[in-house]
Amino acid sequence: MSDNRKLFIKILRVELEEIENDINLLIELYQSRYEKHEITHYVQQENGALLEREISCLKKLLPVLSTFPTEEYQDNESFIAGLKVFLDNFVKENQFPHAVFLLAEHKIQKVVKYIF
């Protein structure tokens, strides 16, 4: 059971890294829209700053994720619930955008389909 949970964390890390790549694409999209005068400089700057904070959160989260105590949970349901609390607390304690938790939660549900 513990091996599945460790695999779960590894796959979740890959999924979270993918979010970082997606956010970088959004930053490029906003820059392109600004250059085409589809959005104002202010909108481009605000969106870019928020997205950069989300990337910063993911970069801090990835190493911390490996410290999550996978063995402390009796079943997979409590493991997933504990992981969500862990991630939510991390985002709140570091005052990162709540969107990061929501994205991570979505990825957790995706990985659940693969592993459990």
Backbone as CSV, one residue per row, in Angstrom:
resi,resn,N_x,N_y,N_z,CA_x,CA_y,CA_z,C_x,C_y,C_z
1,MET,0.828,-1.190,0.000,0.000,0.000,0.000,0.870,1.250,0.000
2,SER,1.912,1.270,0.803,2.797,2.429,0.886,3.478,2.708,-0.454
3,ASP,3.806,1.638,-1.201,4.435,1.829,-2.506,3.498,2.556,-3.457
4,ASN,2.201,2.224,-3.422,1.227,2.920,-4.259,1.147,4.395,-3.891
5,ARG,1.234,4.686,-2.624,1.154,6.074,-2.179,2.401,6.855,-2.584
6,LYS,3.540,6.231,-2.513,4.770,6.894,-2.962,4.706,7.150,-4.466
7,LEU,4.184,6.172,-5.200,3.989,6.348,-6.633,2.987,7.468,-6.896
8,PHE,1.946,7.518,-6.081,0.945,8.574,-6.183,1.611,9.949,-6.078
9,ILE,2.453,10.117,-5.069,3.147,11.398,-4.861,4.053,11.723,-6.046
10,LYS,4.744,10.717,-6.577,5.629,10.950,-7.727,4.844,11.411,-8.952
11,ILE,3.714,10.749,-9.201,2.890,11.129,-10.354,2.285,12.512,-10.131
12,LEU,1.848,12.785,-8.904,1.299,14.106,-8.593,2.342,15.189,-8.837
13,ARG,3.580,14.925,-8.478,4.661,15.894,-8.725,4.777,16.198,-10.224
14,VAL,4.717,15.172,-11.047,4.798,15.360,-12.497,3.612,16.189,-12.985
15,GLU,2.443,15.886,-12.460,1.248,16.649,-12.841,1.369,18.117,-12.428
16,LEU,1.919,18.369,-11.252,2.092,19.743,-10.787,3.147,20.477,-11.615
17,GLU,4.176,19.765,-12.037,5.175,20.365,-12.924,4.526,20.751,-14.258
18,GLU,3.574,19.943,-14.699,2.855,20.249,-15.930,2.049,21.547,-15.780
19,ILE,1.489,21.761,-14.595,0.769,23.012,-14.340,1.711,24.202,-14.506
20,GLU,2.920,24.062,-14.011,3.901,25.141,-14.153,4.135,25.462,-15.626
21,ASN,4.250,24.430,-16.448,4.426,24.641,-17.886,3.213,25.333,-18.487
22,ASP,2.020,24.926,-18.064,0.792,25.552,-18.554,0.722,27.025,-18.168
23,ILE,1.129,27.340,-16.951,1.115,28.731,-16.497,2.098,29.567,-17.309
24,ASN,3.252,29.005,-17.617,4.210,29.728,-18.464,3.622,30.019,-19.841
25,LEU,2.836,29.085,-20.366,2.166,29.316,-21.648,1.148,30.453,-21.538
26,LEU,0.453,30.509,-20.405,-0.495,31.604,-20.187,0.221,32.956,-20.129
27,ILE,1.374,32.984,-19.479,2.151,34.221,-19.418,2.522,34.670,-20.829
28,GLU,2.951,33.729,-21.651,3.290,34.059,-23.042,2.059,34.538,-23.809
29,LEU,0.918,33.909,-23.552,-0.320,34.310,-24.217,-0.698,35.739,-23.848
30,TYR,-0.615,36.074,-22.563,-0.930,37.435,-22.140,0.042,38.443,-22.747
31,GLN,1.294,38.083,-22.846,2.278,38.979,-23.463,1.925,39.205,-24.928
32,SER,1.563,38.139,-25.616,1.186,38.242,-27.022,-0.071,39.102,-27.194
33,ARG,-1.036,38.906,-26.325,-2.272,39.697,-26.400,-1.990,41.172,-26.134
34,TYR,-1.061,41.438,-25.228,-0.683,42.822,-24.953,-0.009,43.445,-26.190
35,GLU,0.890,42.699,-26.794,1.592,43.201,-27.976,0.633,43.458,-29.139
36,LYS,-0.470,42.724,-29.193,-1.486,42.926,-30.236,-2.525,43.976,-29.825
37,HIS,-2.324,44.584,-28.672,-3.221,45.606,-28.128,-4.616,45.062,-27.829
38,GLU,-4.696,43.772,-27.501,-5.975,43.166,-27.120,-6.267,43.379,-25.637
39,ILE,-5.206,43.552,-24.846,-5.354,43.856,-23.431,-4.412,45.006,-23.086
40,THR,-4.716,45.684,-22.004,-3.886,46.824,-21.598,-2.634,46.341,-20.880
41,HIS,-1.703,47.267,-20.745,-0.472,46.975,-20.011,-0.806,46.579,-18.574
42,TYR,-1.749,47.277,-17.983,-2.149,46.997,-16.600,-2.661,45.558,-16.451
43,VAL,-3.525,45.150,-17.352,-4.078,43.788,-17.298,-2.969,42.761,-17.486
44,GLN,-2.085,43.018,-18.430,-0.979,42.095,-18.683,-0.086,41.986,-17.458
45,GLN,0.218,43.101,-16.810,1.077,43.110,-15.628,0.408,42.399,-14.453
46,GLU,-0.857,42.692,-14.217,-1.577,42.067,-13.101,-1.686,40.556,-13.302
47,ASN,-2.072,40.145,-14.493,-2.186,38.709,-14.770,-0.829,38.019,-14.667
48,GLY,0.179,38.662,-15.215,1.524,38.093,-15.156,2.021,37.942,-13.731
49,ALA,1.770,38.950,-12.898,2.214,38.898,-11.505,1.519,37.761,-10.751
50,LEU,0.229,37.608,-10.965,-0.504,36.530,-10.306,0.019,35.166,-10.759
51,LEU,0.218,35.026,-12.046,0.718,33.755,-12.568,2.130,33.449,-12.060
52,GLU,2.953,34.472,-11.938,4.304,34.273,-11.390,4.235,33.809,-9.937
53,ARG,3.282,34.340,-9.166,3.109,33.888,-7.777,2.682,32.422,-7.747
54,GLU,1.847,32.031,-8.676,1.427,30.635,-8.737,2.613,29.731,-9.059
55,ILE,3.457,30.156,-9.968,4.661,29.382,-10.296,5.571,29.301,-9.077
56,SER,5.734,30.405,-8.391,6.568,30.429,-7.186,6.048,29.431,-6.155
57,CYS,4.761,29.391,-5.988,4.151,28.438,-5.055,4.456,26.999,-5.469
58,LEU,4.267,26.700,-6.736,4.527,25.337,-7.210,5.995,24.951,-7.006
59,LYS,6.895,25.881,-7.255,8.326,25.589,-7.072,8.658,25.317,-5.611
60,LYS,7.988,26.009,-4.694,8.205,25.758,-3.276,7.503,24.482,-2.821
61,LEU,6.385,24.191,-3.439,5.588,23.039,-3.041,6.230,21.708,-3.431
62,LEU,6.810,21.633,-4.599,7.321,20.356,-5.097,8.296,19.669,-4.144
63,PRO,9.306,20.349,-3.611,10.203,19.661,-2.674,9.516,19.288,-1.356
64,VAL,8.590,20.118,-0.913,7.892,19.872,0.348,6.958,18.664,0.228
65,LEU,6.444,18.460,-0.959,5.514,17.352,-1.188,6.133,16.001,-0.846
66,SER,7.434,15.869,-1.069,8.101,14.594,-0.768,8.195,14.327,0.733
67,THR,7.924,15.331,1.548,7.947,15.136,3.006,6.596,14.694,3.555
68,PHE,5.590,14.617,2.691,4.263,14.222,3.159,4.312,12.792,3.700
69,PRO,3.812,12.579,4.913,3.904,11.258,5.565,2.888,10.254,5.007
70,THR,3.253,9.561,3.968,2.321,8.654,3.284,1.911,7.452,4.144
71,GLU,2.760,7.050,5.086,2.494,5.837,5.881,1.525,6.076,7.031
72,GLU,1.267,7.315,7.368,0.467,7.626,8.548,-1.034,7.428,8.354
73,TYR,-1.454,7.043,7.179,-2.882,6.936,6.888,-3.282,5.475,6.723
74,GLN,-4.428,5.144,7.315,-4.872,3.746,7.338,-5.420,3.280,6.002
75,ASP,-6.043,4.193,5.272,-6.617,3.794,3.980,-6.401,4.907,2.959
76,ASN,-6.725,4.607,1.716,-6.477,5.566,0.636,-7.349,6.808,0.758
77,GLU,-8.552,6.634,1.250,-9.457,7.774,1.394,-8.902,8.789,2.398
78,SER,-8.430,8.305,3.528,-7.862,9.225,4.521,-6.528,9.797,4.029
79,PHE,-5.793,9.036,3.248,-4.549,9.519,2.642,-4.834,10.718,1.736
80,ILE,-5.834,10.592,0.882,-6.187,11.674,-0.043,-6.693,12.887,0.734
81,ALA,-7.534,12.651,1.729,-8.050,13.751,2.548,-6.895,14.467,3.259
82,GLY,-5.972,13.701,3.812,-4.816,14.286,4.491,-3.932,15.071,3.547
83,LEU,-3.759,14.563,2.344,-2.950,15.250,1.340,-3.579,16.589,0.963
84,LYS,-4.898,16.593,0.816,-5.587,17.849,0.490,-5.424,18.875,1.611
85,VAL,-5.545,18.434,2.844,-5.362,19.341,3.985,-3.927,19.870,3.992
86,PHE,-2.968,18.985,3.756,-1.552,19.355,3.699,-1.317,20.446,2.652
87,LEU,-1.864,20.250,1.468,-1.675,21.216,0.384,-2.391,22.529,0.673
88,ASP,-3.607,22.433,1.183,-4.368,23.642,1.511,-3.639,24.461,2.572
89,ASN,-3.133,23.795,3.595,-2.382,24.489,4.646,-1.116,25.132,4.096
90,PHE,-0.426,24.428,3.222,0.797,24.973,2.626,0.497,26.271,1.878
91,VAL,-0.552,26.247,1.073,-0.921,27.434,0.293,-1.306,28.585,1.224
92,LYS,-2.107,28.289,2.236,-2.548,29.339,3.168,-1.383,29.896,3.983
93,GLU,-0.552,29.022,4.522,0.569,29.460,5.362,1.550,30.343,4.601
94,ASN,1.693,30.075,3.321,2.626,30.852,2.498,1.940,31.998,1.763
95,GLN,0.649,32.161,2.022,-0.154,33.229,1.424,-0.072,33.232,-0.103
96,PHE,-0.164,32.043,-0.665,-0.178,31.910,-2.113,-1.614,31.932,-2.620
97,PRO,-1.801,32.163,-3.915,-3.155,32.187,-4.472,-3.871,30.841,-4.265
98,HIS,-5.141,30.932,-3.860,-5.941,29.728,-3.612,-6.082,28.880,-4.879
99,ALA,-5.942,29.500,-6.020,-6.051,28.773,-7.284,-5.064,27.614,-7.353
100,VAL,-3.908,27.766,-6.728,-2.909,26.684,-6.746,-3.469,25.450,-6.058
101,PHE,-4.136,25.653,-4.922,-4.749,24.515,-4.239,-5.817,23.882,-5.127
102,LEU,-6.634,24.685,-5.766,-7.698,24.148,-6.622,-7.124,23.357,-7.793
103,LEU,-6.046,23.863,-8.376,-5.391,23.133,-9.473,-4.797,21.818,-8.964
104,ALA,-4.156,21.872,-7.808,-3.570,20.660,-7.228,-4.658,19.644,-6.889
105,GLU,-5.763,20.116,-6.376,-6.878,19.233,-6.032,-7.400,18.517,-7.281
106,HIS,-7.472,19.253,-8.369,-7.893,18.657,-9.645,-6.903,17.572,-10.085
107,LYS,-5.631,17.854,-9.936,-4.608,16.866,-10.312,-4.655,15.644,-9.394
108,ILE,-4.969,15.850,-8.123,-5.106,14.722,-7.197,-6.201,13.785,-7.696
109,GLN,-7.327,14.355,-8.090,-8.431,13.520,-8.577,-8.022,12.759,-9.844
110,LYS,-7.225,13.383,-10.665,-6.734,12.723,-11.876,-5.835,11.535,-11.519
111,VAL,-4.916,11.748,-10.573,-3.988,10.685,-10.185,-4.721,9.546,-9.462
112,VAL,-5.760,9.876,-8.729,-6.559,8.843,-8.042,-7.055,7.829,-9.074
113,LYS,-7.475,8.311,-10.226,-7.967,7.417,-11.276,-6.887,6.456,-11.765
114,TYR,-5.629,6.913,-11.759,-4.535,6.062,-12.210,-4.119,5.024,-11.164
115,ILE,-4.083,5.423,-9.911,-3.436,4.610,-8.875,-4.409,3.791,-8.052
116,PHE,-5.549,4.373,-7.649,-6.431,3.659,-6.727,-7.665,3.134,-7.408
